[in-house]
Amino acid sequence: MRNTKQHPAPQATELAESPLYEVYDVVALGEPWPEAGLEQGAWGTVLSVRGGPAYEVEFTDRDGSPVAVATVPERILGLVWADNEGY
């Protein structure tokens, strides 16, 4: 006999993927982000995870001084270093 019991459809929250990056991860731009005056390869630290998926990232110069804070889509970011310590 076949099981004909109906299962509820998954909710949107069940289908949502976990963010690829977490707060304090260091990321790099895979392409220029002219809205913030940033060039491809710029490094920054994830400050917060936004919907979309996107991230608020603080970008710095080679000396570590802040250059820009921008909300950047996940598709153009690459991981440089992951904060696995959970600071």
PEGIKA-V481596 format. One record per pair of residues at least 24 apart in sequence whose ideal C-beta (glycine too) atoms are under 6 Angstrom apart, sorted by the first residue. I is the first residue (numbers start at 0). GAP is how many residues later the second one is. Records with the same first field share a line. If there is no record, write none. Layout:
# PEGIKA-V481596
I = GAP / GAP
This chain:
# PEGIKA-V481596
18 = 30 / 34
19 = 54
20 = 25 / 34
23 = 59 / 63
24 = 57 / 58
25 = 54 / 55
26 = 50
27 = 50 / 52
29 = 46 / 48
30 = 45
35 = 32 / 34
